[in-house]
Amino acid sequence: MFCPCGFGDPGYFIYRAVTQPRSQLMSLPAMASPTLSPDSSSQEALSAPTCSPTSDSENLSPDELELLAKLEEQNRLLEADSKSMRSMNGSRRNSGSSLVSSSSASSNLSHLEEDTWILWGRIANEWEEWRRRKEKLLKELIRKGIPHHFRAIVWQLLCSATDMPVKNQYSELLKMSSPCEKLIRRDIARTYPEHEFFKGQDSLGQEVLFNVMKAYSLVDREVGYCQGSAFIVGLLLMQMPEEEAFCVFVRLMQEYRLRELFKPSMAELGLCIYQFEYMLQEQLPELNTHFRSQSFHTSMYASSWFLTLFLTTFPLPVATRVFDIFMYEGLEIVFRVGLALLQVNQAELMQLDMEGMSQYFQRVIPHQFDSCPDKLVLKAYQVKYNPKKMKRLEKEYAAMKSKEMEEQIEIKAPPARCPAWRRSSKQDSPGPALAGPRAVGRH
């Protein structure tokens, strides 16, 4: 069993917690406050808003609000610490004052990191209690980012993938052959090609990615394999062993609408695009009109958002923050982030033609929130999202597609024989194949 975190990594003990009975959790070795890795959520959450990103915080208790304020302060210090480090790396001038400032910020940060570490350890250990009685606070904490070393366990807990029977089938599935193997082998080299874990044809990352994708193609032969899904599995493999990544992916496909997105018909993708277009037309009508005038269809820029959950759009630290929220709130966050990006960039996009917009989506938008993913989350929760309206649009889309299918069946169906022709064919003697229709012409 492969686990990307080694025994000396604090994440190892957290991962072990998810595989142990609750009664044994307290027997795990004591964990020191970690030195967070560069891609940890502490580095990811670089710029926190001065207010909570959602209105849910209005219903929290004073103690819970104080806790959120501490997390915001931690993110603020992380931003200051990150900017200080960039300044020091770029120039050694005024090094004395820079070092003092950095040391002070780091000292304050270490205490807050320790508090966060203890908090998330408690959440993981008391998961059912938090889900039942502290749901609003848990939602706020997830929106602020799950710490890197806790993602493996928290993601599994969020999607209830900690005790799935399919896990016992995994080793047997790897011994079987799949009709999708060649396609999977071809595509995995294009999945996170610059990431160290997946770099190189013989890398461990590519091998375990192949294993998980192959195993899923065997348990769900209708879906088989779809290229975009490899990015989701790749992210899971960066956090947890392949057996656990497989179980989480199965759960995401079953419970998070992903299976419908990746079916050969991709009917769910059509629905998502339809719903997103409605939101665009309702909230950004001028931009929607501009897109239409340039024949810049929603599917041209938004399809990958839904199929890869922004994993092919943003750098990993930002995309992982979005994925944290997706694990708790589902595809709603994709709609919110997508529309937030359009709101932020509306003025610039209005000045561009189709080719210019395509380049803008590829080169500019992905890096706008590199140093401040919290601002992206804040913008996303300023977007108007109405679940009831989305449900109505879903029914509307289903009715529209049903009507289209009926019309296609009518077009493809052979013409029904005319009763008059049947009467004439009984009276006339058998003749050439065209005798019937000719008789119809005489009536």
DRENZA-286544 format. One record per residue (C-alpha): residue number from 1; residue in three letters; x, y, z. Coordinates in Angstrom, 3 decimals, always signed. Layout:
REM DRENZA-286544
seq_type_east_north_up
NUM_Ala_X_Y_Z
...
//
This chain:
REM DRENZA-286544
seq_type_east_north_up
1_Met_+0.000_+0.000_+0.000
2_Phe_+1.447_+3.334_-1.022
3_Cys_+1.020_+6.450_+1.088
4_Pro_+2.589_+9.733_-0.115
5_Cys_+3.334_+10.769_+3.463
6_Gly_+6.156_+8.934_+5.229
7_Phe_+6.216_+7.623_+8.811
8_Gly_+8.041_+10.700_+10.034
9_Asp_+5.448_+13.006_+8.497
10_Pro_+2.699_+14.154_+10.911
11_Gly_+0.258_+13.360_+8.129
12_Tyr_+1.124_+9.675_+8.573
13_Phe_-0.379_+9.598_+12.046
14_Ile_-3.453_+11.457_+10.863
15_Tyr_-3.880_+8.978_+8.035
16_Arg_-3.508_+6.097_+10.526
17_Ala_-6.318_+7.607_+12.584
18_Val_-8.828_+7.066_+9.814
19_Thr_-8.051_+3.344_+9.669
20_Gln_-8.196_+2.792_+13.446
21_Pro_-11.265_+2.144_+15.600
22_Arg_-12.326_+5.217_+17.558
23_Ser_-11.312_+3.537_+20.807
24_Gln_-7.718_+3.320_+19.591
25_Leu_-7.359_+6.880_+18.402
26_Met_-5.989_+8.138_+21.694
27_Ser_-3.222_+5.503_+21.596
28_Leu_-1.627_+7.050_+18.528
29_Pro_+1.779_+8.689_+19.087
30_Ala_+1.665_+12.286_+20.246
31_Met_+1.895_+14.699_+17.348
32_Ala_+4.030_+17.784_+17.504
33_Ser_+2.882_+20.912_+15.773
34_Pro_+4.031_+20.390_+12.162
35_Thr_+6.336_+22.363_+9.982
36_Leu_+3.895_+22.768_+7.138
37_Ser_+4.975_+21.899_+3.630
38_Pro_+5.057_+24.555_+0.891
39_Asp_+1.832_+23.257_-0.622
40_Ser_-0.025_+23.118_+2.672
41_Ser_-3.257_+24.979_+3.181
42_Ser_-1.455_+27.415_+5.453
43_Gln_+0.602_+28.472_+2.471
44_Glu_-2.476_+28.260_+0.284
45_Ala_-4.660_+30.528_+2.382
46_Leu_-2.524_+33.587_+1.884
47_Ser_-5.000_+36.399_+2.050
48_Ala_-7.978_+36.126_+4.314
49_Pro_-10.899_+38.516_+4.084
50_Thr_-11.542_+40.719_+7.067
51_Cys_-15.042_+39.324_+7.270
52_Ser_-16.435_+35.820_+7.070
53_Pro_-16.983_+34.673_+3.482
54_Thr_-20.570_+33.630_+4.072
55_Ser_-23.639_+34.768_+5.915
56_Asp_-23.732_+31.502_+7.888
57_Ser_-21.325_+33.005_+10.405
58_Glu_-24.103_+35.295_+11.625
59_Asn_-25.640_+32.293_+13.396
60_Leu_-22.468_+31.216_+15.212
61_Ser_-21.832_+31.623_+18.927
62_Pro_-19.327_+34.215_+20.251
63_Asp_-16.769_+31.447_+20.941
64_Glu_-17.106_+30.117_+17.408
65_Leu_-16.760_+33.596_+15.943
66_Glu_-13.615_+34.093_+18.027
67_Leu_-12.224_+30.864_+16.600
68_Leu_-12.906_+32.016_+13.046
69_Ala_-11.247_+35.342_+13.823
70_Lys_-8.137_+33.457_+14.938
71_Leu_-8.060_+31.564_+11.657
72_Glu_-8.399_+34.807_+9.720
73_Glu_-5.508_+36.238_+11.728
74_Gln_-3.449_+33.155_+10.905
75_Asn_-4.117_+33.611_+7.196
76_Arg_-3.227_+37.298_+7.454
77_Leu_+0.083_+36.449_+9.116
78_Leu_+0.747_+33.809_+6.481
79_Glu_+0.253_+36.407_+3.774
80_Ala_+2.624_+38.801_+5.539
81_Asp_+5.148_+36.010_+6.082
82_Ser_+4.923_+34.947_+2.435
83_Lys_+5.387_+38.498_+1.168
84_Ser_+8.328_+38.947_+3.528
85_Met_+9.985_+35.789_+2.222
86_Arg_+9.495_+36.876_-1.383
87_Ser_+10.985_+40.260_-0.566
88_Met_+13.993_+38.674_+1.152
89_Asn_+14.592_+36.302_-1.742
90_Gly_+14.365_+39.110_-4.267
91_Ser_+16.624_+41.569_-2.453
92_Arg_+18.955_+41.540_+0.570
93_Arg_+18.688_+45.263_+1.194
94_Asn_+17.445_+46.260_+4.679
95_Ser_+17.977_+42.636_+5.674
96_Gly_+18.096_+43.424_+9.404
97_Ser_+14.629_+44.926_+9.673
98_Ser_+13.203_+42.303_+7.301
99_Leu_+14.527_+39.460_+9.439
100_Val_+13.153_+40.980_+12.647
101_Ser_+9.742_+41.509_+11.056
102_Ser_+9.711_+38.002_+9.619
103_Ser_+10.768_+36.467_+12.938
104_Ser_+7.986_+38.287_+14.800
105_Ala_+5.330_+37.246_+12.289
106_Ser_+6.582_+33.649_+12.294
107_Ser_+6.447_+33.522_+16.094
108_Asn_+2.822_+34.653_+16.152
109_Leu_+2.050_+32.305_+13.298
110_Ser_+3.479_+29.242_+15.040
111_His_+1.073_+29.672_+17.971
112_Leu_-1.909_+30.004_+15.647
113_Glu_-0.770_+27.002_+13.598
114_Glu_-0.620_+24.963_+16.789
115_Asp_-4.175_+26.024_+17.665
116_Thr_-5.350_+25.036_+14.187
117_Trp_-3.539_+21.712_+14.453
118_Ile_-5.242_+20.922_+17.778
119_Leu_-8.639_+22.053_+16.470
120_Trp_-8.607_+19.849_+13.368
121_Gly_-7.307_+16.921_+15.389
122_Arg_-10.335_+17.309_+17.635
123_Ile_-12.664_+17.578_+14.635
124_Ala_-11.314_+14.340_+13.133
125_Asn_-11.565_+12.535_+16.458
126_Glu_-15.103_+13.783_+17.186
127_Trp_-16.383_+13.743_+13.626
128_Glu_-19.958_+12.572_+14.191
129_Glu_-20.441_+15.153_+16.918
130_Trp_-19.232_+17.947_+14.648
131_Arg_-21.396_+16.823_+11.728
132_Arg_-24.524_+16.678_+13.878
133_Arg_-24.166_+19.603_+16.249
134_Lys_-21.555_+21.983_+14.838
135_Glu_-22.351_+21.820_+11.151
136_Lys_-22.316_+25.587_+10.558
137_Leu_-18.941_+26.037_+12.208
138_Leu_-17.546_+23.035_+10.337
139_Lys_-18.722_+24.542_+7.063
140_Glu_-16.996_+27.833_+7.854
141_Leu_-13.765_+26.055_+8.796
142_Ile_-13.756_+24.044_+5.570
143_Arg_-14.331_+27.187_+3.525
144_Lys_-11.240_+28.658_+5.161
145_Gly_-9.215_+25.631_+4.094
146_Ile_-8.495_+22.200_+5.541
147_Pro_-4.873_+21.984_+6.751
148_His_-2.701_+19.971_+4.384
149_His_-1.898_+17.140_+6.796
150_Phe_-5.574_+16.628_+7.672
151_Arg_-6.933_+16.424_+4.143
152_Ala_-6.578_+12.650_+3.785
153_Ile_-8.722_+11.876_+6.803
154_Val_-11.173_+14.781_+6.478
155_Trp_-11.900_+14.135_+2.801
156_Gln_-12.622_+10.488_+3.587
157_Leu_-14.871_+11.470_+6.471
158_Leu_-16.697_+14.081_+4.399
159_Cys_-17.735_+11.571_+1.737
160_Ser_-18.155_+8.604_+4.126
161_Ala_-15.434_+6.576_+2.417
162_Thr_-13.691_+5.248_+5.519
163_Asp_-15.327_+1.814_+5.570
164_Met_-16.401_+0.792_+2.073
165_Pro_-16.729_-2.885_+1.032
166_Val_-15.307_-2.061_-2.408
167_Lys_-11.923_-1.462_-0.768
168_Asn_-11.575_-5.222_-0.246
169_Gln_-11.986_-5.766_-4.006
170_Tyr_-9.191_-3.392_-4.993
171_Ser_-6.278_-5.842_-5.053
172_Glu_-8.319_-8.338_-7.073
173_Leu_-9.358_-5.673_-9.571
174_Leu_-5.705_-4.885_-10.257
175_Lys_-5.149_-8.485_-11.368
176_Met_-7.853_-8.194_-14.011
177_Ser_-7.569_-6.628_-17.457
178_Ser_-9.642_-3.661_-18.604
179_Pro_-10.553_-2.629_-22.157
180_Cys_-9.616_+0.930_-21.142
181_Glu_-5.985_+0.163_-20.273
182_Lys_-4.404_+1.553_-23.453
183_Leu_-6.422_+4.751_-23.217
184_Ile_-5.519_+5.187_-19.553
185_Arg_-1.814_+4.598_-20.247
186_Arg_-1.896_+7.202_-22.995
187_Asp_-3.557_+9.849_-20.846
188_Ile_-1.809_+9.545_-17.482
189_Ala_+1.361_+11.120_-18.897
190_Arg_-0.706_+14.285_-19.467
191_Thr_-2.026_+14.354_-15.899
192_Tyr_-0.040_+16.823_-13.780
193_Pro_+3.002_+16.444_-16.082
194_Glu_+5.006_+19.052_-14.128
195_His_+4.262_+17.639_-10.685
196_Glu_+7.209_+15.748_-9.211
197_Phe_+5.062_+12.829_-8.074
198_Phe_+3.753_+12.149_-11.595
199_Lys_+6.783_+13.188_-13.625
200_Gly_+8.375_+10.426_-15.691
201_Gln_+6.937_+7.367_-17.407
202_Asp_+8.065_+5.008_-14.631
203_Ser_+7.132_+7.294_-11.740
204_Leu_+5.255_+5.880_-8.775
205_Gly_+2.566_+8.510_-9.260
206_Gln_+1.772_+7.397_-12.805
207_Glu_+1.671_+3.760_-11.715
208_Val_-0.788_+4.238_-8.846
209_Leu_-2.875_+6.601_-10.986
210_Phe_-3.106_+3.870_-13.627
211_Asn_-4.110_+1.357_-10.947
212_Val_-6.971_+3.456_-9.587
213_Met_-8.311_+4.421_-13.015
214_Lys_-8.151_+0.808_-14.211
215_Ala_-9.884_-0.478_-11.068
216_Tyr_-12.718_+2.016_-11.467
217_Ser_-13.171_+1.173_-15.152
218_Leu_-13.810_-2.424_-14.053
219_Val_-16.348_-1.695_-11.299
220_Asp_-18.277_+0.774_-13.487
221_Arg_-18.162_-0.519_-17.051
222_Glu_-20.825_+1.926_-18.261
223_Val_-18.565_+4.885_-17.502
224_Gly_-15.286_+3.057_-17.997
225_Tyr_-12.690_+5.806_-18.202
226_Cys_-12.962_+9.522_-18.945
227_Gln_-9.839_+11.680_-19.213
228_Gly_-10.894_+14.510_-16.911
229_Ser_-11.441_+12.111_-14.027
230_Ala_-7.698_+11.367_-13.847
231_Phe_-7.022_+14.869_-12.497
232_Ile_-9.422_+14.263_-9.612
233_Val_-7.849_+10.889_-8.812
234_Gly_-4.378_+12.428_-9.129
235_Leu_-5.233_+15.015_-6.475
236_Leu_-6.531_+12.291_-4.162
237_Leu_-3.302_+10.321_-4.627
238_Met_-1.288_+13.339_-3.509
239_Gln_-3.066_+13.079_-0.156
240_Met_-3.658_+9.373_+0.561
241_Pro_-2.792_+5.761_-0.394
242_Glu_-4.196_+4.357_-3.611
243_Glu_-6.776_+2.069_-1.929
244_Glu_-8.239_+5.021_-0.041
245_Ala_-8.096_+7.239_-3.134
246_Phe_-10.032_+4.552_-5.004
247_Cys_-12.740_+4.446_-2.318
248_Val_-13.068_+8.236_-2.224
249_Phe_-13.302_+8.383_-6.017
250_Val_-16.019_+5.707_-6.055
251_Arg_-17.974_+7.725_-3.500
252_Leu_-17.527_+10.968_-5.452
253_Met_-18.797_+9.292_-8.600
254_Gln_-21.810_+7.846_-6.792
255_Glu_-22.856_+10.746_-4.573
256_Tyr_-21.477_+13.977_-6.091
257_Arg_-22.981_+13.879_-9.620
258_Leu_-19.593_+13.012_-11.133
259_Arg_-20.733_+9.696_-12.568
260_Glu_-23.388_+11.465_-14.618
261_Leu_-20.779_+13.982_-15.762
262_Phe_-18.444_+11.247_-16.990
263_Lys_-20.964_+8.956_-18.679
264_Pro_-20.392_+8.646_-22.455
265_Ser_-23.430_+10.861_-23.118
266_Met_-22.153_+13.538_-20.679
267_Ala_-25.776_+14.514_-20.133
268_Glu_-25.004_+16.033_-16.741
269_Leu_-22.408_+18.330_-18.294
270_Gly_-25.090_+19.642_-20.635
271_Leu_-27.306_+20.334_-17.630
272_Cys_-24.519_+22.142_-15.767
273_Ile_-23.783_+24.318_-18.798
274_Tyr_-27.509_+25.055_-19.169
275_Gln_-27.777_+26.097_-15.500
276_Phe_-24.587_+28.141_-15.646
277_Glu_-25.783_+29.988_-18.763
278_Tyr_-28.969_+30.915_-16.929
279_Met_-26.971_+32.342_-14.016
280_Leu_-24.751_+34.238_-16.453
281_Gln_-27.719_+35.706_-18.316
282_Glu_-29.453_+36.674_-15.073
283_Gln_-26.482_+38.175_-13.205
284_Leu_-24.175_+39.388_-16.009
285_Pro_-26.505_+40.145_-18.938
286_Glu_-24.091_+42.478_-20.758
287_Leu_-21.267_+39.961_-20.667
288_Asn_-23.660_+37.239_-21.787
289_Thr_-24.684_+39.368_-24.778
290_His_-21.022_+39.988_-25.631
291_Phe_-20.242_+36.267_-25.482
292_Arg_-23.134_+35.563_-27.843
293_Ser_-22.082_+38.280_-30.278
294_Gln_-18.620_+36.682_-30.458
295_Ser_-19.988_+33.108_-30.674
296_Phe_-18.069_+32.385_-27.476
297_His_-20.106_+29.491_-26.154
298_Thr_-20.199_+28.623_-22.468
299_Ser_-18.949_+25.097_-23.115
300_Met_-15.731_+26.527_-24.599
301_Tyr_-14.496_+27.801_-21.249
302_Ala_-16.676_+26.183_-18.571
303_Ser_-16.659_+22.486_-19.521
304_Ser_-13.278_+21.874_-17.904
305_Trp_-14.430_+23.695_-14.757
306_Phe_-17.104_+21.067_-14.177
307_Leu_-15.186_+18.039_-15.459
308_Thr_-11.997_+18.694_-13.472
309_Leu_-13.322_+20.953_-10.675
310_Phe_-10.821_+23.703_-11.621
311_Leu_-7.860_+21.325_-11.216
312_Thr_-6.774_+22.135_-14.779
313_Thr_-7.524_+25.846_-14.347
314_Phe_-5.854_+27.002_-11.133
315_Pro_-2.480_+26.125_-9.628
316_Leu_-2.852_+23.282_-7.134
317_Pro_-2.856_+25.390_-3.934
318_Val_-5.857_+27.384_-5.180
319_Ala_-7.633_+24.439_-6.829
320_Thr_-7.282_+22.360_-3.672
321_Arg_-9.066_+25.058_-1.668
322_Val_-11.983_+24.821_-4.099
323_Phe_-11.866_+21.026_-3.814
324_Asp_-12.077_+21.250_-0.002
325_Ile_-15.394_+23.047_-0.361
326_Phe_-16.594_+20.710_-3.116
327_Met_-16.113_+17.765_-0.760
328_Tyr_-18.594_+19.343_+1.656
329_Glu_-20.977_+21.302_-0.575
330_Gly_-20.811_+19.588_-3.963
331_Leu_-20.964_+21.177_-7.409
332_Glu_-22.478_+24.406_-6.083
333_Ile_-18.968_+25.745_-5.504
334_Val_-18.113_+25.251_-9.190
335_Phe_-21.033_+27.460_-10.212
336_Arg_-20.079_+30.058_-7.616
337_Val_-16.379_+30.208_-8.477
338_Gly_-17.081_+30.209_-12.206
339_Leu_-19.456_+33.147_-12.031
340_Ala_-17.161_+34.965_-9.597
341_Leu_-14.341_+34.743_-12.155
342_Leu_-16.593_+36.262_-14.807
343_Gln_-17.689_+39.052_-12.464
344_Val_-14.108_+39.961_-11.591
345_Asn_-13.036_+39.987_-15.250
346_Gln_-16.157_+41.360_-16.928
347_Ala_-14.676_+44.738_-17.915
348_Glu_-11.610_+43.167_-19.551
349_Leu_-13.570_+40.435_-21.334
350_Met_-15.997_+42.982_-22.809
351_Gln_-13.088_+44.512_-24.753
352_Leu_-11.931_+41.247_-26.368
353_Asp_-12.977_+39.206_-29.382
354_Met_-13.352_+35.417_-29.286
355_Glu_-9.656_+34.676_-29.796
356_Gly_-8.661_+37.299_-27.241
357_Met_-11.083_+35.879_-24.687
358_Ser_-9.758_+32.362_-25.250
359_Gln_-6.222_+33.558_-24.543
360_Tyr_-7.400_+35.529_-21.511
361_Phe_-9.076_+32.470_-20.006
362_Gln_-5.916_+30.420_-20.537
363_Arg_-3.240_+32.895_-19.437
364_Val_-4.682_+35.543_-17.121
365_Ile_-7.593_+34.120_-15.139
366_Pro_-5.778_+31.028_-13.761
367_His_-3.203_+33.101_-11.857
368_Gln_-5.290_+35.960_-10.487
369_Phe_-5.665_+34.360_-7.055
370_Asp_-2.324_+32.578_-6.715
371_Ser_-1.420_+34.427_-3.522
372_Cys_-4.908_+34.996_-2.148
373_Pro_-7.294_+32.035_-2.537
374_Asp_-9.366_+33.388_+0.363
375_Lys_-10.346_+36.327_-1.841
376_Leu_-11.591_+33.881_-4.464
377_Val_-13.709_+32.106_-1.841
378_Leu_-15.054_+35.455_-0.634
379_Lys_-16.017_+36.446_-4.195
380_Ala_-17.629_+33.051_-4.770
381_Tyr_-19.957_+33.465_-1.806
382_Gln_-21.016_+36.893_-2.991
383_Val_-22.514_+35.207_-6.062
384_Lys_-26.278_+34.679_-5.925
385_Tyr_-27.104_+30.976_-5.966
386_Asn_-30.675_+29.726_-5.612
387_Pro_-30.963_+25.923_-5.094
388_Lys_-34.716_+25.949_-5.808
389_Lys_-34.163_+27.758_-9.087
390_Met_-31.414_+25.299_-10.024
391_Lys_-33.807_+22.426_-9.352
392_Arg_-36.425_+24.054_-11.558
393_Leu_-33.853_+24.466_-14.328
394_Glu_-32.961_+20.796_-13.988
395_Lys_-36.588_+19.793_-14.595
396_Glu_-36.832_+22.276_-17.456
397_Tyr_-33.695_+20.856_-19.078
398_Ala_-34.921_+17.267_-18.677
399_Ala_-38.250_+18.136_-20.336
400_Met_-36.447_+19.911_-23.176
401_Lys_-34.159_+16.922_-23.786
402_Ser_-37.073_+14.509_-23.636
403_Lys_-38.906_+16.502_-26.299
404_Glu_-35.790_+16.591_-28.493
405_Met_-35.458_+12.823_-28.220
406_Glu_-39.096_+12.294_-29.182
407_Glu_-38.630_+14.492_-32.239
408_Gln_-35.515_+12.570_-33.271
409_Ile_-37.392_+9.271_-32.958
410_Glu_-40.189_+10.614_-35.163
411_Ile_-37.687_+11.706_-37.811
412_Lys_-35.876_+8.357_-37.828
413_Ala_-39.042_+6.206_-37.760
414_Pro_-40.185_+4.744_-41.154
415_Pro_-43.384_+6.313_-42.574
416_Ala_-46.580_+4.535_-41.513
417_Arg_-48.550_+2.836_-44.287
418_Cys_-51.711_+4.618_-45.350
419_Pro_-54.938_+2.683_-44.689
420_Ala_-56.061_+3.514_-48.247
421_Trp_-52.938_+1.839_-49.610
422_Arg_-53.618_-1.271_-47.521
423_Arg_-57.177_-1.461_-48.912
424_Ser_-55.977_-1.096_-52.502
425_Ser_-53.244_-3.685_-52.040
426_Lys_-55.866_-6.270_-51.049
427_Gln_-57.878_-5.618_-54.180
428_Asp_-55.031_-5.433_-56.671
429_Ser_-53.085_-8.420_-57.811
430_Pro_-49.526_-8.777_-56.536
431_Gly_-47.104_-6.731_-58.563
432_Pro_-43.796_-4.889_-58.318
433_Ala_-42.638_-3.478_-54.993
434_Leu_-43.734_+0.026_-55.978
435_Ala_-47.298_-1.001_-56.820
436_Gly_-48.628_+0.021_-53.419
437_Pro_-47.342_+3.614_-53.399
438_Arg_-48.419_+4.085_-57.002
439_Ala_-51.919_+3.035_-56.024
440_Val_-51.833_+5.624_-53.246
441_Gly_-50.989_+8.244_-55.814
442_Arg_-54.111_+7.456_-57.732
443_His_-56.496_+8.079_-54.808
//
